[in-house]
Amino acid sequence: MEGRTDITSTRGSTAPDAYMALRADALALLARITEALENPDTTPAGDDLHWGHVGDMALTRHELQIISDRLFAEGEYAPENPIEKE
């Protein structure tokens, strides 16, 4: 994806401007991910689908879950995670 924004490309910006640039890039990435997941032309079907694809989808789902947990303060990002208390 061209024109990616990263933290180093925001040097000299104000925090709000850098945040909005990074947010816009994250939204563009989300749109690409959504399109790939919803578009059957980008995923194998029928007999072409094998366990490697299942593993790829499981990893994709896991990584999206981590992002979701961080954004919504759930899972390991929950304020009172019982795992941390042990």
Secondary structure, DSSP 8 states (H G I E B T S, - for coil): -TT---GGGGTTS-HHHHHHHHHHHHHHHHHHHHHHHH-GGGS--GGG--HHHHHHHHHHHHHHHHHHHHHTT-GGGSTT-HHHH-
